[in-house]
Amino acid sequence: MAKKHIVRVVLSRQHKELLDRICEKLGQSESETLRIAFLQYAEKLNLVTEKVHS
């Protein structure tokens, strides 16, 4: 099983409030919401495709 890494994220109060609203609407935890957002961003930058093909 792959080792999981813990990453600390620092948000402004406004960003935290926005994250809370997103989590509430999606019914997900902060961790899951940030993980999915990160992976979608990487995909938009074609980083996921590059990793698979290299």
Buried (B, 14 or more C-beta within 10 A) or exposed (E): EEEEEEEEEEEEEEEEEEBEEBBEEEEBEBEEBBEEEEEEEBEEEEEBEEEEEE
